[in-house]
Amino acid sequence: MRINGEVAMMFRALAARFGVGLGMALLLATSAGAAQVVEGYGHVTAVDQPGVPPEPTLDYKVILSVTKAGPDGAPAMGLDHAARLANILDQFHVPANHRNIVVILHGPATLAVLNSVGVKAHGKSANPDAELIARLIAAGVRVDVCAQAMAGMKITRDELLPGIQVDESALTTLATLELKGYVPIFD
């Protein structure tokens, strides 16, 4: 990014005022007051002069394998990690078409996909993951579920939240996307 002299002076002043480096001043100036792409989730703490900052020109291809359900009444941490990744990439101006984030839910985390009908059918009172999943999908994150885990838990397609993609298995989704260049992150 090219910065003209006047803008550079503004960043230096901001850096001096808050006792931070120029990189942090740029991040503060460009993200201060900016809404997160996944609002309310995936909190990001700004880092002064990060050693390996996200690069807007790279094509980020990441699959998060989420197997662990969240603690009592809270969303799964793996889903929050997906939100954090989306928020960080957005704050560093990685364009939406360069943020290819997929979540595959399986194991105990499979229940995260239940809509209100599914919640009742499976003896639950609420789905603490529903709002976060809706926000992830709205932010362009693909949320998939393992059909094998669904079958094992007797979850039907009409019990799924809107926008959930059903995959043959988490195993094949992970293998296929890794072979296509996606980097896996496991919880």
C-alpha positions in Angstrom: 0.0 0.0 0.0 1.3 3.4 -0.9 0.8 6.2 1.6 1.2 9.9 0.8 3.1 12.2 3.1 0.1 13.7 4.8 -1.4 10.3 5.6 2.0 9.0 6.8 2.3 12.0 9.2 -1.2 11.2 10.6 -0.1 7.5 11.3 3.1 8.7 12.9 1.1 11.1 15.1 -1.3 8.3 16.0 1.6 6.0 16.8 3.3 8.6 19.0 0.0 9.5 20.8 -0.8 5.9 21.8 2.8 4.7 22.1 2.4 2.0 19.4 4.3 1.2 16.2 3.3 2.3 12.7 1.8 -1.1 11.9 -0.5 -0.9 15.0 -1.4 2.7 14.2 -2.5 1.6 10.7 -4.5 -1.2 12.2 -6.1 1.1 14.7 -6.9 3.7 12.1 -8.4 1.2 9.7 -10.3 -0.9 12.1 -11.3 1.5 14.9 -15.0 1.4 15.1 -15.3 -1.0 12.2 -17.9 -3.7 12.6 -16.6 -7.3 12.7 -17.6 -9.4 9.7 -19.0 -11.9 12.3 -20.5 -9.5 14.7 -20.4 -10.4 18.4 -18.2 -13.5 18.0 -14.5 -14.2 17.3 -13.1 -11.4 19.4 -9.8 -10.0 18.0 -7.1 -8.2 19.9 -5.0 -5.9 17.8 -1.3 -6.8 17.8 1.4 -4.2 17.3 3.6 -5.1 14.4 2.5 -8.8 14.0 5.4 -11.0 12.7 3.2 -12.7 10.1 0.2 -10.5 9.3 -2.5 -11.8 6.9 -1.8 -10.6 3.3 -4.7 -9.3 1.3 -3.3 -10.8 -1.9 -3.2 -14.4 -0.7 -6.1 -16.8 -1.2 -6.9 -18.2 2.3 -8.3 -21.8 2.1 -9.0 -23.1 5.5 -11.1 -26.0 6.9 -11.9 -26.1 10.6 -12.7 -29.6 11.9 -15.1 -29.0 14.9 -15.8 -32.0 17.0 -16.2 -30.6 20.5 -19.5 -29.1 21.7 -19.4 -25.9 23.6 -19.5 -25.8 27.4 -22.9 -25.5 29.1 -25.0 -23.1 27.1 -22.1 -21.7 25.1 -21.2 -22.1 21.4 -18.5 -24.6 20.3 -15.1 -23.0 20.5 -14.3 -24.3 17.0 -17.1 -22.1 15.7 -15.8 -19.1 17.5 -12.4 -19.8 16.0 -13.9 -19.7 12.6 -15.5 -16.3 13.5 -12.1 -15.1 14.7 -10.4 -16.2 11.5 -13.0 -14.4 9.4 -12.7 -11.2 11.5 -8.9 -11.1 11.4 -8.8 -11.6 7.7 -11.4 -8.9 7.3 -9.5 -6.5 9.5 -6.4 -7.0 7.4 -8.5 -6.2 4.3 -8.4 -9.7 2.8 -11.2 -9.5 0.3 -14.2 -11.8 0.8 -13.4 -13.7 -2.4 -10.0 -14.6 -0.8 -11.5 -15.9 2.4 -12.5 -19.5 1.8 -13.4 -20.8 5.2 -15.2 -24.1 5.7 -16.3 -25.6 9.0 -17.1 -29.3 9.2 -19.1 -30.3 12.2 -18.9 -33.9 13.4 -18.7 -35.9 16.7 -20.4 -34.3 19.7 -20.4 -30.9 17.8 -22.9 -32.3 15.3 -25.8 -31.2 17.5 -24.8 -27.6 16.7 -26.7 -27.8 13.4 -30.2 -28.4 15.1 -33.0 -26.0 14.3 -35.9 -25.5 16.7 -37.6 -28.7 15.5 -34.4 -30.7 16.0 -33.7 -29.1 19.4 -37.1 -30.4 20.6 -36.8 -33.8 18.9 -33.5 -34.4 20.6 -34.6 -33.3 24.1 -32.7 -30.1 24.2 -34.1 -26.7 25.4 -32.0 -24.5 23.1 -29.2 -24.5 20.5 -26.4 -22.1 21.8 -24.7 -22.4 18.4 -27.6 -21.3 16.2 -27.0 -17.6 16.2 -23.2 -18.0 15.6 -23.8 -20.4 12.7 -26.2 -18.0 11.1 -23.7 -15.1 11.4 -20.9 -17.3 10.0 -23.0 -18.2 7.0 -24.0 -14.6 6.5 -20.3 -13.7 6.6 -19.5 -16.2 3.8 -18.2 -19.1 5.9 -19.5 -22.4 4.7 -20.8 -24.7 7.5 -21.0 -28.4 6.7 -22.1 -31.4 8.8 -21.0 -35.0 8.6 -23.9 -37.2 7.3 -22.4 -40.2 9.1 -22.5 -38.3 12.5 -26.1 -37.2 11.6 -27.1 -40.8 11.0 -25.5 -41.9 14.3 -27.4 -39.3 16.2 -30.6 -39.8 14.2 -30.7 -36.2 12.9 -32.7 -35.6 9.8 -32.3 -32.9 7.1 -35.6 -31.2 8.3 -33.9 -30.7 11.7 -31.0 -28.6 10.2 -30.5 -24.9 10.5 -30.8 -23.0 7.2 -27.7 -22.9 5.1 -26.0 -26.1 6.4 -24.4 -28.3 3.8 -24.6 -32.1 4.4 -21.4 -33.9 3.4 -21.0 -37.7 3.0 -18.5 -37.7 5.9 -16.2 -35.4 7.7 -13.3 -37.8 6.8 -13.8 -37.4 3.1 -14.5 -33.7 3.3 -11.3 -33.1 5.2 -9.3 -35.3 2.8 -10.9 -33.8 -0.3 -10.4 -30.2 0.7 -6.9 -30.7 1.9 -6.1 -32.3 -1.5 -7.6 -29.1 -3.0 -5.2 -26.9 -1.0 -7.2 -26.2 2.1 -5.3 -26.0 5.4 -6.9 -28.1 8.1 -7.3 -26.7 11.7 -8.5 -29.1 14.3 -10.1 -28.4 17.6 
